[in-house]
Amino acid sequence: MGGNGIVGLAAEYGPWVMLVFYLLYRDMQKDEVARAALERNTRVLSELNLLLRERLPRG
């Protein structure tokens, strides 16, 4: 029963488990791409802020 039960569970839920892990993996990839884009945008905005502060007159 033990061996058949494990094989039965793997056969029944295996595709769903693989699908869930695949979807989580794809979500992680999208999250990494979004984080990289936000980091680039933050760097650009910081540089623009620095340039504006340097060029604006003080006082």
CORKA-V516222 format. One record per backbone hydrogen bond with DSSP energy under -1.0 kcal/mol. CO is the residue of the C=O (numbers start at 0). NH is the residue of the N-H. Records with the same first field share a line. If there is no record, write none. Layout:
CO: NH / NH
//
This chain:
0: 4
1: 5
2: 6
3: 7
4: 8
5: 9
6: 10
7: 11
8: 12
9: 13
12: 16
13: 17
14: 18
15: 19
16: 20
17: 21
18: 22
19: 23
20: 24
21: 25
22: 26
23: 27
24: 28
25: 29
26: 30
27: 31
28: 32
29: 33
30: 34
31: 35
32: 36
33: 37
34: 38
35: 39
36: 40
37: 41
38: 42
39: 43
40: 44
41: 45
42: 46
43: 47
44: 48
45: 49
46: 50
47: 51
48: 52
49: 53
50: 54
51: 55
//
